[in-house]
Amino acid sequence: MTVSYTPEDVSVQPRHMHFDVSQDLKTWWHGNDAFRTAFFNALSLQFPDGEQQFINAVRQYRDQVDDSKLKEEIRGFIGQEGLHSREHRHYNEALKARGYKIDALDARFHKHMEWVKSLPRDRQLAGTCAAEHYTAVMANAILRNREWMADATPQMQQLWRWHAIEETEHKSVAFDVYRHCVGNERLRRIVFLFVTYHFFKYTLINTCSLLKTDGKLWSLRTWLGGLNFLWGRPGVIRRCLPDFLAYLRKDFHPWQQDNRDLLSENLAELEVPQASITTAG
């Protein structure tokens, strides 16, 4: 019997996608809206170092996994996250080329991730599970609520759709490794609280820095529109809150939110180059 709870009809395989978003990132690519653009760009700034740490945390337990299905999913997870890290590194370089002062932001977040890397490996894996939960919940919301990205440029819609699809496909890989190799439920929930604090902290810091460069940090209209986007209508964070907090249940598992229907719908619209899906790891 497998210890993997990823459904049999979900394949965790990397797609070698490449997105040239350099021209898009010269604009407020999300509906010409400064806040929405800054919010998603702020998320991107955390991905290269964050996803590399996810890979490192899971790799530390790979030799303890003897389940063939989960071992193959670990390979796919590493491949997908590696490609996400690469694409968002290119994305962030384009932000820098536009004139955003991201070196200090990168240095601050890199220092934090170096601290994470120094923690005992069970805490690193618990942190990965918590962070993967945030990305999975937001991925589900982006795929389900298409209007949230409807005003974005076509290339950015494709990039975020691709990322959301693959975050959904591998959303339980680190969790299944943790449950199989560590299994400490108290630690899982405590670390989630720390990850929650740092996730929102760095997202806010990054958003404010990007808005400052755009000359919109002290714009009341920009912040009112942004707060409405996050907490009002459509309420991106507000509508995700119940799913975020579900992680604290003792019986929680990522695939309790079975959103395979969204995978099918969005995969049909993802422009995947031929021969782009490979096994990596």
CORDA-V170340 format. One record per pair of residues at least 12 apart in sequence whose ideal C-beta (glycine too) atoms are under 10 Angstrom apart, sorted by the first residue. I is the first residue (numbers start at 1). J is the second residue. Records with the same first field share a line. If there is no record, write none. Layout:
I->J  J
This chain:
1->67
2->67  68  69  70  73  176
3->65  66  67  69  70  176  177  179  180  181
4->65  67  68  69  70  71  72  73  74  172  173  176  177  180  255
5->69  70  172  173  175  176  179  253  254  255  256
6->69  70  72  73  76  77  169  170  171  172  173  175  176  254  255
7->169  172  255  258  260  263
8->69
9->260  263  264
10->73  168  169  170  171  172  255  258  260  263
11->72  73  76  169  170  263  267  277
12->69  70  72  73  74  75  76  77  78  79  80  166  169  170  171  172  173  279
13->72  73  75  76  77  79  80  166  169  170  276  277  278  279  280
14->75  76  77  78  79  80  81  82  83  84  166  169  170  276  277  278  279  280  281
15->79  80  83  162  165  166  169  267  270  272  273  276  277  278
16->79  83  86  272  273  275  276  277  278  280
17->83  84  86  87  158  159  162  163  166  270  271  272  273  276  277
18->83  86  87  90  159  273  276
19->87  88  90  91  155  156  158  159  160  162  163
20->90  94  155  159
21->44  87  88  90  91  94  95  153  155  156  158  159
22->90  91  93  94  95  97  98  155
23->94  153  155
24->37  91  94  152  153  154  155  156  159
25->37  41  44  91  92  93  94  95  96  97  98  100  153  155  156
26->94  95  97  98  99
27->98  153  156
28->41  153  214  216
29->41  151  152  153  155  156  157
30->148  149  150  151  152  153  156  157  160  229
31->149  150  151  152  153
32->151
33->151  152  222  225  226  229
34->210  211  214  215  216  217  219  221  222  223  225  226
35->207  210  211  214  216  219  221  222  223  224  225  226  227  228  229  230
36->148  149  151  152  222  225  226  229  230  236
37->152  156  207  210  211  214  216
38->100  206  207  208  209  210  211  212  213  214  216  217  222  226
39->203  204  206  207  210  211  226  229  230  236  237
40->91  142  149  152  156  159  160  207  210
41->91  92  94  95  98  100  102  206  207  209  210  211
42->95  105  202  203  204  205  206  207  208  209  210  211
43->88  134  135  138  160  163  199  202  203  206  207
44->87  88  89  91  92  94  95  102  159  160  163  206
45->88  91  92  95  100  102  105  106  109  202  203  205  206  207  209  210
46->88  92  105  106  109  112  113  131  135  198  199  202  203  206
47->81  84  85  86  87  88  89  91  92  135  163
48->84  85  86  87  88  89  90  91  92  93  106  109  110  113
49->85  88  89  106  109  110  111  112  113  114  116  117
50->81  84  85  88  109  112  113  116  127  128  131  132  135  199  202
51->80  81  82  83  84  85  86  88  89  128  131  132  135  163  167
52->81  82  84  85  86  89  113  117
53->81  85  112  113  114  116  117  124  127  128  131
54->77  78  81  82  84  85  124  125  127  128  129  131  132  135  170  173  174
55->74  77  78  79  80  81  82  84  85  128  174  281
56->78  113  116  117  121  124  125  128
57->116  117  119  121  122  123  124  125  126  127  128  129  131  132  174  177  178
58->73  74  77  78  81  124  125  128  129  132  170  173  174  177  178  181  281
59->74  77  78  121  177  281
60->121  122  124  125  177  181
61->74  121  122  124  125  174  177  178  180  181  182
62->74  75  78  177  181  281
63->181
64->177  180  181  182
65->176  177  180  181
66->180
67->176  177  180
69->176
70->172  173  176  177  180
71->177  281
72->279  281
73->169  170  172  173  174  176  177  281
74->170  173  174  176  177  281
75->173  279  280  281
76->166  169  170  173  277  278  279  280  281
77->132  166  169  170  171  172  173  174  177  280  281
78->170  173  279  280  281
79->166  170  277  278  279  280  281
80->162  163  165  166  167  169  170  173  280  281
81->128  132  135  166  167  170  173  174  280
82->280  281
83->162  163  166  280
84->135  159  162  163  166  167
87->159  162  163
88->159  163
91->156  159
92->105  106
95->210  213
98->210  213  214
99->213  214
100->206  209  210  212  213  214
101->209  210  212  213
102->206  209  210  213
104->205  209
105->202  205  206  209  210
106->206
108->202  205  206  209
109->198  202  205  206
112->198  201  202
116->128  131  194  195  198
119->191
120->187
121->181  182
122->178  181  182  183  184  187  188  191
123->182  184  187  190  191  194
124->191
125->174  175  177  178  181  182  187  188  191
126->174  175  178  182  184  187  188  189  190  191  192  194  195
127->174  188  191  192  194  195  198
128->173  174  175  177  178  191  195
129->171  172  173  174  175  176  177  178  179  182  188  191  192  195  247  254
130->174  175  178  188  189  190  191  192  193  194  195  196  198  199  247
131->174  191  192  195  196  198  199
132->167  170  171  172  173  174  175  178  195  254
133->171  172  174  175  192  195  196  243  244  246  247  252  254
134->167  192  195  196  199  200  203  240  243  244  247
135->163  164  166  167  168  170  171  199
136->164  167  168  169  170  171  172  175  243  247  254  255  257  259
137->167  168  171  239  240  241  242  243  244  245  246  247  254  257
138->160  163  164  167  236  237  240  243  244
139->160  161  163  164  165  166  167  168  169  171  259  262  266
140->164  167  168  171  240  243  254  257  259  262  263
141->164  234  236  237  239  240  243
142->157  160  161  163  164  165  167  168  236  262  266
143->160  161  164  165  167  168  259  261  262  263  265  266
144->164  239  259  261  262  265  266
145->234  235  236  239  240
146->161  265  266  269
147->234
148->160  229  234  235  236  239
149->161  164
154->271
157->269
158->269  270  271
161->266  267  269  270  271
162->266  267  270  271  272
164->262  263  266  270
165->262  263  266  267  269  270  272
166->263  270
168->254  255  257  259  260  262  263  266
169->260  263  267
170->254
171->253  254  255  257  259
172->253  254  255  256
173->254
174->254
175->188  247  252  253  254  255
176->253  254  255
179->253
185->249  250  251  252
186->250
188->247  248  250  252
189->247  248  249  250  252
192->244  245  247  248  252
193->247  248
195->247
196->244  245  247
199->244
200->237
203->237
207->226  230
211->223  226
243->256  257
